[in-house]
Amino acid sequence: MDDGALWVQEAELARLIARVVSYNPNCDTDLISRAYYYGADAHRGQLRHSGEPYITHPLAVAMILAEQRLDDATIVTALLHDTIEDTGATFGAVSQVFTSEIAELVDGVTKLTKLQLTSSETKQAENFRKLFMAMSRDMRVILVKLADRLHNMRTVKHMRPEKQAQKARETMDIFAPLAGRMGMQWMREELEDLSFGVLNPEGRRSIIHRFATLRRETGDVVEKITHDIRAELERTGIAGDVAGRAKRPFSIWRKMEEKKIGFSRLSDIYGFRVIVETEDECYRVLGAIHRRWRAVPDRFKDYISQPKSNGYRSIHTTVSGRDAKRVEVQIRTRAMHDVAESGVAAHWSYRDGERVENPFAVDPARWISDLTAQFDSSSDHDEFLEAVKLEMYTDQVFCFTPKGEVVKLPRGATPLDFAYAIHTRIGARAVGAKVDGVRVPLWQKLRNGESVEIVTAEGQTPQGSWLDLVVTGRAKSAIRKALRDADRHRYIRLGTELARVAFDQVGHRMSDKALTTAARALGVGSSEELLARLGSAELDTRAVLGILFPDVVLDDSDEIDATAAIVGLEPDQTFRRARCCQPLPGERIVGISYKGEGVLIHAIDCEALAEVEDQPQRWFDIAWHAGNHPAVHDVTFDMTIVNDSGVLGRTCTLIGQQKANISDLAFLERRQDFFRVKLDVELRSIEHLHAVRMALEAEGDVAMIERVRDPALSP
């Protein structure tokens, strides 16, 4: 780093420390400085896509968290959050130089960064579980990760276009809803808008252009309405802060899409906030605003008397303001506003050197416990994802039991969802419901503030049609489980017979291991569950046989010439597959030029790519040619088999039956009870690999088989 860049970064460090001292005069400034210099030294020589020294990123992340008035450990974690992942620093080193608490936080952020949250559904469900597990250990890990993602999205323009789109989709699908669910609405809105600018730049520009045109035609509406509200406060004798703004482009675009209307017909595009000292003043301000302007029916929400689960409290009302324009007004106290800005993060906020004892800040441990309680009971990855996304993406309605207890449900929930939210047994026996004393059908949508009484009957059991009546993951999961359990034993017997006949037809013996392998691949949990689903016709035997013994015989006359297997290179460019990751047709790939080596083809997730991430001039955007590829692409397997006569021969025969060729075989380990061998197998595609692997995993004498990828073999 040159002297000029060093001076700039040290100035930013001074600004960060000044910001932390402003809310926590007792902070450990030496600890923060040491963390900065440790990170700067660890990242020495590393550059961001923008060409700036890498340490600018941790500094920016730390400043985002300092704006939330967070504790020293969180600020230090932000400064160090990429050291364990991207430098030679280790967990032990960070723990020794700083504290075990900070090392645990940095390690937690590192593990989150490695999660591929937008991968296949089975893997996505497992990674969501890991995400919530990390949150349950220490919520500050997620706060650092959210700030990390926010700064990455603020600087996303420096990435390659395809990387920008991938980051934006992941942000829109995962991180923005998570920020909102944690009560950090400002961050959710900014993450959504930044992602919107990447995924639909024309749409965002059009909204901004319409706002500019509207301002030229009508003047500064925000300033005028802000003045009007202040005048009403003065008339009422209440001192308070008033702020207003036009809503963000993505929020406007989403409303246009949901309501299927154009910008000119859209109302409620301005939002205003009134912050006062006491709860009593909140309701007095509400009265003043409703006396001055006409309230819009069904657009009033009192989150002070019915707070959200993340601690959010505020009054929301929509009125027809100046020139009949609809505006939303939020009214809250200063303590409520702190939680509204920081959400769950308010638990760690400091002011004047002391942890803020905000009466509205929710306990993070209790919040995450409530959030994950319903997920723990779901073993099916589809049901788990359904529950997670419903919980993270939907707004809530608040209803009451006959005893006055509050039940929180997603918008669109029915009395049946309400029943299952109280207890699974009540949901299973529900035959009707009364809402505010009036008998209603089980499919009627509930509204805020309604009192719900569930009518039950002995002998009632869940019906298949109920799945269409509920929206909560908890209710859907419970209904599906009840339906499966009702005839489970009969279904298992029927499924066993169906599976036996199907295995006989293809010349294979049905075994527990084969069924367990298929169950794991299909994501249904166990061989018993697989048989039950076969018997209930939720699965058919072709799906099971397709997993274990897929037909990989292709028409060789249609095979692609192996020398022309890649699309995206010049005719005179030579290429070969990288030994480190051995990519196969069907996998996403990238080409990297190496001096004297031509272009090497790497899998997009190859660890060796990290070495050339800052050299975009060497990257080639390529893909496999569509069609049938010959079985000439070697892949290395590490396989452990039982040491018994004929086992190695049978496994080799199985590979041959899948139309794959063994090009090399070497013994890695010989024991009395098992052999460990290395196999080089020539394959057609990633699907061919899965077929060979499934066939071997279903073989009872194969204890383990793994695909070998070795970054050390990269050029």
KETINU-547558 format. One record per residue (C-alpha): residue in one letter; x negated, y, z; residue number from 1. Coordinates in steps of 0.25 Angstrom, whole numbers, plus 5000, padded with zeros to 4 digits. Layout:
REM KETINU-547558
residu	u	v	w	num
A	X	Y	Z	NUM
...
REM end
This chain:
REM KETINU-547558
residu	u	v	w	num
M	5000	5000	5000	1
D	4994	5014	4996	2
D	4993	5025	5006	3
G	5005	5032	5000	4
A	5014	5020	5001	5
L	5009	5018	5015	6
W	5012	5032	5019	7
V	5026	5031	5014	8
Q	5029	5018	5021	9
E	5023	5023	5034	10
A	5032	5035	5033	11
E	5044	5025	5031	12
L	5039	5018	5043	13
A	5039	5031	5051	14
R	5053	5034	5046	15
L	5058	5020	5051	16
I	5052	5021	5065	17
A	5058	5035	5066	18
R	5072	5030	5062	19
V	5070	5018	5073	20
V	5066	5028	5083	21
S	5078	5037	5080	22
Y	5087	5027	5086	23
N	5078	5019	5095	24
P	5067	5028	5101	25
N	5062	5016	5109	26
C	5059	5007	5097	27
D	5045	5001	5095	28
T	5039	5009	5084	29
D	5026	5002	5085	30
L	5033	4989	5082	31
I	5040	4995	5070	32
S	5027	5000	5065	33
R	5020	4987	5067	34
A	5031	4980	5059	35
Y	5029	4990	5048	36
Y	5014	4988	5046	37
Y	5015	4973	5048	38
G	5025	4973	5037	39
A	5018	4982	5028	40
D	5005	4974	5030	41
A	5012	4961	5027	42
H	5019	4967	5014	43
R	5006	4973	5010	44
G	5005	4972	4994	45
Q	5020	4968	4993	46
L	5028	4978	4984	47
R	5043	4979	4983	48
H	5050	4978	4969	49
S	5050	4993	4969	50
G	5034	4993	4970	51
E	5035	4999	4984	52
P	5027	4992	4996	53
Y	5035	4981	5002	54
I	5035	4987	5016	55
T	5045	4998	5011	56
H	5056	4987	5011	57
P	5054	4983	5026	58
L	5053	4997	5029	59
A	5066	5001	5022	60
V	5074	4989	5029	61
A	5069	4993	5042	62
M	5074	5007	5040	63
I	5088	5002	5036	64
L	5088	4994	5049	65
A	5083	5006	5057	66
E	5095	5014	5051	67
Q	5104	5004	5059	68
R	5096	5007	5071	69
L	5091	4993	5073	70
D	5081	4988	5084	71
D	5066	4987	5082	72
A	5066	4972	5079	73
T	5075	4974	5067	74
I	5067	4985	5062	75
V	5054	4977	5063	76
T	5060	4965	5057	77
A	5064	4974	5045	78
L	5050	4978	5043	79
L	5045	4964	5044	80
H	5057	4957	5037	81
D	5049	4952	5024	82
T	5036	4949	5031	83
I	5038	4934	5034	84
E	5044	4932	5020	85
D	5035	4940	5011	86
T	5022	4941	5018	87
G	5012	4933	5025	88
A	5018	4936	5039	89
T	5024	4925	5047	90
F	5034	4923	5057	91
G	5023	4921	5068	92
A	5016	4933	5064	93
V	5028	4942	5064	94
S	5031	4936	5078	95
Q	5017	4938	5083	96
V	5016	4953	5078	97
F	5030	4957	5082	98
T	5040	4948	5090	99
S	5047	4935	5088	100
E	5060	4943	5087	101
I	5055	4951	5075	102
A	5049	4938	5069	103
E	5062	4931	5070	104
L	5069	4942	5063	105
V	5059	4943	5052	106
D	5060	4928	5050	107
G	5075	4929	5050	108
V	5075	4940	5039	109
T	5065	4931	5031	110
K	5074	4919	5031	111
L	5086	4927	5027	112
T	5079	4933	5015	113
K	5076	4918	5010	114
L	5091	4915	5010	115
Q	5097	4914	4996	116
L	5111	4919	5000	117
T	5116	4919	4985	118
S	5112	4905	4982	119
S	5121	4893	4980	120
E	5133	4892	4989	121
T	5127	4880	4997	122
K	5114	4887	5000	123
Q	5121	4900	5001	124
A	5130	4895	5013	125
E	5118	4889	5020	126
N	5110	4903	5018	127
F	5122	4910	5024	128
R	5122	4901	5036	129
K	5107	4905	5037	130
L	5111	4919	5036	131
F	5121	4919	5047	132
M	5111	4911	5055	133
A	5101	4921	5054	134
M	5111	4932	5058	135
S	5115	4924	5070	136
R	5101	4923	5075	137
D	5098	4938	5074	138
M	5107	4948	5066	139
R	5095	4957	5064	140
V	5090	4948	5053	141
I	5102	4951	5045	142
L	5101	4966	5047	143
V	5087	4966	5042	144
K	5091	4957	5030	145
L	5102	4967	5027	146
A	5093	4979	5027	147
D	5083	4971	5019	148
R	5094	4968	5008	149
L	5098	4983	5009	150
H	5085	4988	5006	151
N	5082	4978	4995	152
M	5096	4982	4988	153
R	5092	4997	4989	154
T	5079	4994	4981	155
V	5085	4982	4973	156
K	5083	4990	4960	157
H	5068	4986	4960	158
M	5071	4971	4959	159
R	5073	4964	4946	160
P	5088	4965	4941	161
E	5091	4950	4944	162
K	5085	4951	4958	163
Q	5093	4964	4960	164
A	5106	4957	4956	165
Q	5103	4945	4965	166
K	5100	4954	4977	167
A	5113	4962	4974	168
R	5122	4950	4973	169
E	5116	4944	4986	170
T	5118	4957	4993	171
M	5132	4959	4988	172
D	5136	4945	4992	173
I	5128	4943	5005	174
F	5122	4955	5012	175
A	5132	4966	5009	176
P	5143	4958	5015	177
L	5135	4954	5027	178
A	5131	4968	5030	179
G	5146	4972	5030	180
R	5149	4960	5038	181
M	5139	4965	5048	182
G	5145	4978	5049	183
M	5135	4986	5041	184
Q	5144	4991	5031	185
W	5135	5002	5026	186
M	5125	4991	5022	187
R	5135	4983	5015	188
E	5140	4994	5007	189
E	5126	4998	5003	190
L	5122	4984	4999	191
E	5135	4982	4991	192
D	5132	4995	4984	193
L	5118	4992	4981	194
S	5122	4978	4976	195
F	5133	4984	4967	196
G	5123	4993	4961	197
V	5115	4981	4956	198
L	5126	4972	4952	199
N	5135	4982	4946	200
P	5127	4995	4943	201
E	5137	5000	4933	202
G	5149	4998	4943	203
R	5141	5006	4954	204
R	5137	5017	4944	205
S	5151	5019	4939	206
I	5157	5020	4954	207
I	5146	5031	4957	208
H	5149	5038	4944	209
R	5164	5038	4948	210
F	5161	5044	4961	211
A	5153	5055	4955	212
T	5164	5058	4945	213
L	5174	5058	4957	214
R	5165	5068	4965	215
R	5164	5078	4953	216
E	5179	5077	4952	217
T	5184	5078	4966	218
G	5172	5084	4974	219
D	5166	5078	4986	220
V	5178	5070	4992	221
V	5169	5064	5003	222
E	5165	5078	5008	223
K	5179	5083	5008	224
I	5186	5072	5015	225
T	5175	5072	5025	226
H	5178	5086	5028	227
D	5193	5083	5029	228
I	5190	5072	5040	229
R	5181	5081	5048	230
A	5192	5092	5048	231
E	5202	5082	5054	232
L	5192	5078	5065	233
E	5190	5092	5069	234
R	5205	5094	5069	235
T	5206	5082	5078	236
G	5195	5087	5087	237
I	5186	5074	5084	238
A	5171	5075	5082	239
G	5166	5065	5072	240
D	5157	5062	5060	241
V	5164	5061	5046	242
A	5157	5055	5034	243
G	5162	5050	5020	244
R	5157	5044	5008	245
A	5162	5038	4995	246
K	5162	5023	4996	247
R	5150	5015	4989	248
P	5151	5011	4974	249
F	5152	4996	4977	250
S	5164	4998	4987	251
I	5171	5006	4977	252
W	5168	4996	4966	253
R	5173	4985	4975	254
K	5186	4992	4977	255
M	5188	4994	4963	256
E	5186	4980	4960	257
E	5195	4975	4971	258
K	5206	4984	4968	259
K	5204	4983	4952	260
I	5205	4998	4951	261
G	5196	5009	4945	262
F	5188	5020	4953	263
S	5199	5031	4950	264
R	5209	5023	4957	265
L	5201	5019	4969	266
S	5204	5026	4982	267
D	5196	5025	4995	268
I	5183	5028	4989	269
Y	5178	5037	5001	270
G	5175	5033	5015	271
F	5174	5042	5027	272
R	5169	5039	5042	273
V	5173	5046	5054	274
I	5164	5044	5067	275
V	5169	5049	5080	276
E	5165	5046	5095	277
T	5176	5038	5101	278
E	5186	5027	5097	279
D	5197	5037	5101	280
E	5192	5047	5091	281
C	5192	5036	5080	282
Y	5207	5035	5081	283
R	5209	5050	5082	284
V	5202	5052	5069	285
L	5210	5041	5063	286
G	5223	5049	5067	287
A	5217	5062	5062	288
I	5214	5056	5048	289
H	5227	5049	5047	290
R	5234	5062	5050	291
R	5226	5070	5040	292
W	5227	5059	5028	293
R	5237	5048	5025	294
A	5232	5034	5029	295
V	5232	5023	5018	296
P	5240	5011	5023	297
D	5233	4998	5026	298
R	5219	5005	5026	299
F	5217	5007	5041	300
K	5208	4998	5049	301
D	5205	5000	5063	302
Y	5192	4992	5066	303
I	5190	4999	5080	304
S	5202	4991	5086	305
Q	5198	4979	5077	306
P	5183	4979	5075	307
K	5176	4971	5064	308
S	5168	4959	5069	309
N	5155	4966	5066	310
G	5159	4977	5076	311
Y	5164	4987	5066	312
R	5174	4997	5071	313
S	5180	5009	5064	314
I	5194	5014	5059	315
H	5196	5014	5044	316
T	5207	5021	5037	317
T	5210	5026	5023	318
V	5217	5039	5020	319
S	5222	5047	5008	320
G	5212	5059	5010	321
R	5209	5071	5002	322
D	5216	5071	4988	323
A	5222	5058	4992	324
K	5209	5050	4991	325
R	5209	5038	5000	326
V	5197	5038	5010	327
E	5193	5028	5021	328
V	5190	5034	5034	329
Q	5182	5026	5045	330
I	5183	5031	5059	331
R	5173	5026	5070	332
T	5165	5030	5082	333
R	5150	5031	5082	334
A	5148	5018	5089	335
M	5157	5011	5079	336
H	5150	5018	5068	337
D	5136	5012	5072	338
V	5142	4998	5071	339
A	5149	5002	5058	340
E	5135	5006	5052	341
S	5127	4995	5059	342
G	5137	4983	5060	343
V	5131	4971	5068	344
A	5118	4979	5068	345
A	5123	4989	5078	346
H	5120	4978	5088	347
W	5105	4981	5087	348
S	5106	4997	5085	349
Y	5098	5006	5093	350
R	5100	5021	5097	351
D	5091	5029	5106	352
G	5082	5017	5109	353
E	5093	5008	5114	354
R	5102	4997	5108	355
V	5115	5003	5105	356
E	5126	4997	5114	357
N	5137	4999	5103	358
P	5150	4994	5108	359
F	5154	4990	5094	360
A	5142	4983	5090	361
V	5145	4968	5088	362
D	5136	4958	5094	363
P	5129	4951	5082	364
A	5128	4938	5089	365
R	5143	4937	5090	366
W	5145	4943	5076	367
I	5137	4933	5069	368
S	5143	4922	5078	369
D	5157	4926	5074	370
L	5153	4927	5059	371
T	5147	4913	5058	372
A	5156	4905	5067	373
Q	5165	4901	5056	374
F	5154	4897	5047	375
D	5147	4887	5056	376
S	5159	4877	5055	377
S	5158	4877	5039	378
S	5149	4866	5034	379
D	5154	4868	5019	380
H	5145	4879	5012	381
D	5157	4884	5004	382
E	5165	4886	5017	383
F	5154	4893	5024	384
L	5151	4902	5012	385
E	5166	4905	5011	386
A	5166	4909	5026	387
V	5154	4917	5026	388
K	5158	4925	5014	389
L	5172	4927	5019	390
E	5167	4932	5033	391
M	5156	4942	5026	392
Y	5164	4947	5015	393
T	5178	4950	5020	394
D	5185	4961	5028	395
Q	5193	4957	5040	396
V	5206	4958	5046	397
F	5209	4958	5061	398
C	5222	4950	5066	399
F	5227	4947	5080	400
T	5231	4934	5086	401
P	5244	4934	5095	402
K	5235	4937	5107	403
G	5228	4949	5101	404
E	5215	4943	5097	405
V	5208	4948	5084	406
V	5205	4938	5073	407
K	5196	4944	5062	408
L	5199	4938	5048	409
P	5194	4942	5033	410
R	5204	4950	5025	411
G	5214	4941	5018	412
A	5215	4931	5030	413
T	5228	4924	5033	414
P	5235	4919	5045	415
L	5228	4905	5042	416
D	5214	4912	5043	417
F	5219	4918	5056	418
A	5223	4905	5062	419
Y	5209	4898	5058	420
A	5202	4910	5064	421
I	5208	4907	5077	422
H	5206	4892	5077	423
T	5205	4881	5067	424
R	5216	4873	5074	425
I	5225	4885	5073	426
G	5222	4887	5058	427
A	5225	4872	5055	428
R	5238	4872	5062	429
A	5243	4885	5057	430
V	5257	4885	5050	431
G	5261	4899	5050	432
A	5258	4913	5056	433
K	5264	4926	5062	434
V	5258	4939	5058	435
D	5263	4950	5067	436
G	5274	4941	5072	437
V	5279	4938	5057	438
R	5278	4924	5052	439
V	5268	4924	5039	440
P	5263	4914	5030	441
L	5249	4908	5033	442
W	5243	4915	5020	443
Q	5247	4929	5023	444
K	5235	4939	5024	445
L	5233	4945	5037	446
R	5231	4960	5039	447
N	5223	4968	5050	448
G	5230	4969	5064	449
E	5240	4958	5062	450
S	5243	4948	5073	451
V	5243	4933	5068	452
E	5249	4921	5075	453
I	5247	4907	5069	454
V	5258	4897	5070	455
T	5253	4883	5071	456
A	5259	4869	5071	457
E	5254	4855	5075	458
G	5251	4846	5064	459
Q	5248	4857	5054	460
T	5235	4855	5046	461
P	5228	4864	5036	462
Q	5233	4863	5022	463
G	5225	4864	5009	464
S	5232	4877	5005	465
W	5227	4884	5017	466
L	5214	4886	5010	467
D	5220	4896	5001	468
L	5227	4904	5013	469
V	5214	4907	5021	470
V	5202	4916	5018	471
T	5193	4913	5030	472
G	5181	4903	5029	473
R	5185	4898	5043	474
A	5199	4895	5039	475
K	5195	4889	5025	476
S	5185	4880	5031	477
A	5194	4875	5042	478
I	5205	4872	5032	479
R	5196	4864	5023	480
K	5190	4856	5034	481
A	5204	4853	5039	482
L	5208	4848	5025	483
R	5196	4840	5024	484
D	5197	4834	5038	485
A	5212	4830	5036	486
D	5209	4818	5027	487
R	5194	4817	5029	488
H	5193	4803	5032	489
R	5202	4799	5020	490
Y	5194	4808	5011	491
I	5181	4802	5016	492
R	5185	4788	5013	493
L	5190	4792	4999	494
G	5178	4800	4996	495
T	5169	4788	5000	496
E	5176	4779	4990	497
L	5175	4790	4979	498
A	5161	4792	4981	499
R	5157	4777	4981	500
V	5164	4775	4968	501
A	5158	4787	4962	502
F	5144	4783	4966	503
D	5146	4768	4961	504
Q	5150	4774	4947	505
V	5137	4781	4946	506
G	5129	4769	4951	507
H	5125	4775	4964	508
R	5127	4770	4978	509
M	5135	4780	4988	510
S	5127	4783	5000	511
D	5128	4793	5012	512
K	5115	4800	5007	513
A	5121	4802	4993	514
L	5134	4808	4999	515
T	5126	4817	5008	516
T	5117	4822	4997	517
A	5129	4825	4989	518
A	5137	4831	5000	519
R	5125	4841	5003	520
A	5124	4845	4989	521
L	5139	4848	4988	522
G	5138	4855	5001	523
V	5149	4847	5008	524
G	5141	4844	5021	525
S	5141	4829	5022	526
S	5144	4816	5015	527
E	5156	4814	5023	528
E	5161	4827	5018	529
L	5158	4824	5004	530
L	5166	4811	5005	531
A	5178	4819	5011	532
R	5178	4829	4999	533
L	5177	4818	4989	534
G	5189	4811	4995	535
S	5197	4824	4996	536
A	5193	4828	4981	537
E	5186	4840	4985	538
L	5174	4834	4978	539
D	5173	4823	4968	540
T	5163	4812	4966	541
R	5157	4818	4953	542
A	5152	4830	4961	543
V	5145	4820	4971	544
L	5139	4812	4960	545
G	5135	4824	4952	546
I	5127	4829	4964	547
L	5120	4815	4966	548
F	5119	4810	4952	549
P	5121	4821	4942	550
D	5120	4817	4927	551
V	5108	4824	4922	552
V	5107	4817	4908	553
L	5107	4828	4898	554
D	5106	4828	4883	555
D	5091	4829	4880	556
S	5094	4834	4866	557
D	5099	4847	4872	558
E	5086	4849	4881	559
I	5079	4862	4881	560
D	5065	4862	4876	561
A	5057	4864	4889	562
T	5048	4874	4883	563
A	5060	4883	4880	564
A	5067	4881	4894	565
I	5065	4896	4898	566
V	5073	4908	4893	567
G	5067	4922	4895	568
L	5053	4920	4890	569
E	5046	4924	4877	570
P	5044	4913	4867	571
D	5029	4913	4869	572
Q	5029	4913	4884	573
T	5025	4900	4891	574
F	5031	4895	4904	575
R	5031	4884	4914	576
R	5038	4881	4927	577
A	5032	4885	4940	578
R	5027	4874	4948	579
C	5030	4881	4961	580
C	5046	4880	4959	581
Q	5047	4871	4947	582
P	5060	4878	4942	583
L	5070	4870	4934	584
P	5081	4874	4924	585
G	5093	4879	4931	586
E	5085	4886	4941	587
R	5083	4901	4941	588
I	5069	4905	4936	589
V	5060	4916	4933	590
G	5047	4917	4925	591
I	5034	4922	4931	592
S	5022	4925	4922	593
Y	5008	4920	4927	594
K	4995	4923	4920	595
G	4991	4912	4912	596
E	5003	4904	4916	597
G	5014	4910	4907	598
V	5027	4911	4913	599
L	5030	4902	4925	600
I	5045	4898	4928	601
H	5049	4900	4943	602
A	5062	4897	4950	603
I	5068	4910	4954	604
D	5067	4906	4969	605
C	5052	4901	4968	606
E	5044	4906	4980	607
A	5032	4909	4970	608
L	5039	4921	4964	609
A	5037	4929	4976	610
E	5022	4930	4972	611
V	5027	4938	4959	612
E	5039	4945	4964	613
D	5032	4959	4963	614
Q	5028	4956	4948	615
P	5040	4957	4940	616
Q	5032	4958	4927	617
R	5029	4943	4928	618
W	5044	4939	4930	619
F	5052	4933	4918	620
D	5067	4932	4918	621
I	5069	4918	4913	622
A	5079	4906	4914	623
W	5080	4892	4910	624
H	5086	4889	4896	625
A	5100	4884	4897	626
G	5102	4869	4893	627
N	5096	4856	4896	628
H	5082	4856	4900	629
P	5073	4843	4899	630
A	5068	4836	4912	631
V	5054	4842	4911	632
H	5054	4851	4923	633
D	5047	4845	4935	634
V	5051	4847	4949	635
T	5044	4842	4961	636
F	5052	4834	4972	637
D	5047	4830	4986	638
M	5054	4817	4990	639
T	5054	4808	5002	640
I	5059	4794	5000	641
V	5060	4782	5009	642
N	5048	4773	5008	643
D	5055	4760	5003	644
S	5054	4751	4991	645
G	5060	4756	4978	646
V	5064	4770	4984	647
L	5054	4778	4975	648
G	5059	4770	4963	649
R	5073	4773	4966	650
T	5071	4788	4967	651
C	5063	4789	4954	652
T	5074	4781	4948	653
L	5084	4791	4953	654
I	5076	4803	4947	655
G	5076	4795	4934	656
Q	5091	4793	4934	657
Q	5092	4808	4935	658
K	5084	4809	4922	659
A	5072	4816	4929	660
N	5058	4811	4927	661
I	5047	4810	4938	662
S	5034	4816	4933	663
D	5026	4814	4946	664
L	5027	4807	4959	665
A	5018	4808	4971	666
F	5019	4803	4985	667
L	5017	4814	4995	668
E	5019	4806	5008	669
R	5020	4791	5011	670
R	5026	4786	5024	671
Q	5031	4773	5029	672
D	5046	4777	5028	673
F	5045	4787	5016	674
F	5038	4793	5004	675
R	5037	4807	5000	676
V	5035	4809	4986	677
K	5033	4821	4976	678
L	5041	4820	4963	679
D	5040	4828	4950	680
V	5053	4826	4943	681
E	5056	4832	4929	682
L	5069	4838	4929	683
R	5079	4846	4919	684
S	5085	4856	4928	685
I	5089	4860	4942	686
E	5101	4852	4941	687
H	5093	4840	4937	688
L	5084	4843	4950	689
H	5097	4843	4958	690
A	5102	4830	4952	691
V	5088	4823	4954	692
R	5088	4828	4969	693
M	5102	4824	4972	694
A	5100	4810	4967	695
L	5087	4808	4975	696
E	5094	4814	4988	697
A	5105	4804	4986	698
E	5095	4793	4986	699
G	5095	4787	5000	700
D	5080	4784	5000	701
V	5076	4799	4997	702
A	5074	4806	5010	703
M	5071	4820	5004	704
I	5069	4827	4991	705
E	5065	4841	4989	706
R	5061	4850	4977	707
V	5046	4855	4979	708
R	5043	4869	4976	709
D	5029	4874	4979	710
P	5026	4889	4978	711
A	5012	4886	4980	712
L	5012	4880	4966	713
S	5015	4894	4959	714
P	5004	4900	4950	715
REM end
